[in-house]
Amino acid sequence: MTKWDETAIPDQTGRTVLITGANSGLGLHSARTLAARGARVLLGCRDTERGTAALRRVEAVADTRPELVELDLADLSSVRRAALRVREDTGDRLDVLMNNAGVMATPYRRTVDGFELQFGTNHLGHAALTWLLMPALNGAGPSRVVTLTSLAHHGGGLDTRDPNFHHRRYTPLRAYAQSKRANLFFATELDDRLRTGGSATLSVAAHPGMTATELTANSARQRQLPDGVNNAVRAVTGLFTQRVELGALPQLYAATAASVRGGEFFGPAGLAETRGHPGRARKNPAIRDTVTSARLWELTAELTGVEPAPR
């Protein structure tokens, strides 16, 4: 895996990939990269105007025409509609689901369905989408689910009794860390259940280290800070982060490399996993807690009303 980069991605002709949050940052770069290798890329985007602009950028490099899928992960009815459309449009054959979208460190807000925004978007929306698309993933044979988490999963616990902060004090970073830990729990539990059921689908996790995406700037904007503060945040972020082209490599490796095995976790291999080419990443020891993992799986099904797959 030494110095693995985009040039090592094999031909993707004939493969169909759905990428959530594909209108910018890691998602857009991943979409352009895979489209340039021949994949049929479906861009899952909440904002159709920004999604259309991203679609044009992907079309410019694509061998197979990409498509826009309207998807708001903070609205389970939108998740259901998007999953149904993808299943119909692909004939129940989806080779890669890249759960890339996310929100970070937002002020306290709720999703359409009443969940805390970060937990609802980053975890519940993606889990529901994954379960709803399992027939299409199974239909593609050796498919992959790539779930993007963060180094922040080391920074906070997961409270399955009060994941939506109804009774405990809310802090933006605490909620973000919880949602990212939930992502990694889900990816690991999903792979365990896929293996037990004899499925050919792999569940793999990845994180981008410290990468200059729109997440930090979006978080500052949602706090309605003065323009000068927003500009300062952007400038400081740029000093300590790597380019999107490098940050996207772990998820691209997870999605395409032949050597990948289910349950693996990839991130930048350099400087405490903050930057560099992809390598195996370290899961927080808490992820080995099978009781919490199973409880999150059950709670997710209860909250979303989506039948978990595999059972």
Buried (B, 14 or more C-beta within 10 A) or exposed (E): EEEBEBEEBEEBEEBBBBBBBBBBBBBBBBBBBBBBBBBBBBBBBBEEEBBEBBBEBBBEBBEBEBBBBBBBBBBBEBBBBBBEBBBEBBEBBBBBBBBBBBBBBBEEBEBEBEBBBBBBBBBBBBBBBBBBBBBBBBBBEEBBBBBBBBBBBBBBEBBBEEBBBEEEEBEBBBBBBBBBBBBBBBBBBBBBBBBEEEBEBBBBBBBBBBBBBBBBBBBBEBBEBEEEEBEEBBEEBEEEBBEBEBBBBBBBBBBBBEEBEBBBBBBBBBEEBBBBBBBEBEBBEBBEBEEBBBBBBEBBBEBBEBEBBBE
